[in-house]
Amino acid sequence: MDAVGSFLCNADRLVDGGPGIRFRVRSENRVIPAFVIRFQGKVYAYLNQCAHQSVELDWQPGQFFDPDRNFLICATHGALYDPDTGACRTGRCAGRGLTPLPVEEHQGSILLAGGPIGVHLVDTELPEDGSRA
C-alpha cells in the first residue's frame, strides 16, 4: 500500500527528542506555521501555536523540547505539552492542547498525510546549509 501525502523531510532528519522540522500549512485561506518531531520512536506533527495564545512554541527555530526532552515547551509562556498527544500538562492552557496534524513515516520519508483534513502543505523550512529537509 502506497502512502499518500506531502513530503516534509527525510525520516533520518528527525532524531528522538531532537530538533523538529518547521513547515507551513494552508487552512481556510490562512497560512499557519507547523512542526514535526520524533518522540519515543514515532513522529508527531502539530500547528506551531501555543494553546494559550497563538504564538509559536520554539525558543530557537526547530527547538521544541524542554531541557529534559520529556515535553514540548512554549518559549513565551512556559506551558508544557505531551509530545505524543499535544495535551497541555502545565501552563495557562485551560484544558486546551496543541492541534495535531496527521503525519506518517513511509519508506524513509515523513509525510503530511493526505485526506479530508482541511490543511495543505505550503512549504518546509530548509536547513541552513540549503540541503533538502
C-alpha positions in Angstrom: 0.0 0.0 0.0 1.5 3.4 -1.0 1.4 6.3 1.3 -0.4 9.4 0.2 0.8 12.8 1.4 3.1 15.7 1.1 6.8 15.2 1.7 8.0 17.0 4.9 11.5 15.6 5.4 13.7 12.6 5.2 13.0 10.3 8.2 16.6 10.4 9.4 16.4 14.2 9.9 14.2 13.6 13.0 16.2 12.4 16.0 14.2 11.2 19.0 13.7 14.2 21.3 15.8 16.4 19.0 15.1 19.4 16.8 11.9 19.4 14.8 11.3 20.4 11.2 9.2 23.5 10.7 6.7 23.8 7.9 3.6 25.8 7.0 0.1 24.7 6.1 -2.8 26.5 4.5 -6.2 26.1 6.2 -9.2 28.2 5.4 -7.2 30.7 3.4 -4.7 31.2 6.3 -1.0 30.1 6.3 -0.2 28.6 9.7 3.2 27.5 11.0 3.5 23.9 12.0 6.2 21.4 13.0 7.0 17.7 13.1 9.1 15.9 15.8 10.1 12.4 16.8 9.3 11.2 20.3 9.8 7.6 21.6 10.4 6.4 18.0 7.2 7.9 16.5 6.6 11.0 14.5 4.1 13.7 15.6 3.1 17.0 14.0 1.2 20.0 15.4 0.3 23.5 14.4 3.1 25.7 15.9 0.7 27.7 18.1 0.6 27.8 21.9 -2.9 26.9 23.2 -2.8 29.9 25.5 -2.1 32.5 22.7 -1.3 31.9 19.1 2.5 32.4 19.4 5.0 29.9 18.1 6.4 27.4 20.6 10.1 27.0 19.6 12.6 29.0 21.5 15.1 28.7 18.6 13.9 27.6 15.1 13.1 23.9 15.4 13.8 23.6 19.2 10.6 22.5 20.8 11.6 20.1 23.6 12.3 21.1 27.2 15.8 20.5 28.5 14.9 17.0 29.7 13.3 16.2 26.3 10.2 15.0 28.0 7.8 17.7 26.9 7.3 20.3 24.2 7.6 23.8 25.7 6.2 27.2 24.8 9.2 29.6 24.9 6.9 32.5 25.6 4.7 31.1 28.4 6.5 28.0 29.6 3.5 25.8 29.0 4.4 22.1 28.7 2.7 19.7 26.3 2.9 16.0 25.9 4.8 15.3 22.7 2.7 12.3 21.8 -0.8 13.8 22.3 -0.3 17.6 22.4 -2.2 17.7 25.7 -1.2 20.6 28.0 0.4 19.4 31.2 1.1 22.8 32.9 0.6 26.4 32.0 -2.2 28.7 31.0 -3.7 26.3 28.5 -7.0 26.0 30.4 -7.5 22.4 29.2 -6.6 23.2 25.6 -3.8 21.4 23.8 -1.8 21.6 20.6 -3.7 21.0 17.3 -2.4 17.7 15.8 -1.7 17.2 12.1 -1.8 13.7 10.5 1.7 12.5 9.6 3.2 9.2 8.7 6.6 7.7 8.2 6.9 5.8 4.9 9.9 4.3 3.1 12.4 6.8 4.7 10.2 9.9 4.3 8.0 11.8 6.7 4.7 12.8 5.0 1.9 15.2 5.9 -0.9 12.6 5.4 -3.4 13.2 2.7 -7.1 13.1 3.2 -10.0 15.4 4.0 -8.3 17.2 6.9 -8.7 20.8 5.6 -4.9 21.6 5.6 -2.4 21.6 2.8 1.3 21.9 2.8 2.7 25.3 1.7 6.4 24.7 2.3 9.0 23.4 4.7 12.0 25.4 6.1 15.3 24.3 4.5 18.2 23.7 6.8 20.9 26.4 6.9 23.1 24.5 4.6 20.4 24.7 1.9 20.1 20.9 1.6 16.7 19.3 1.2 15.0 18.7 4.5 
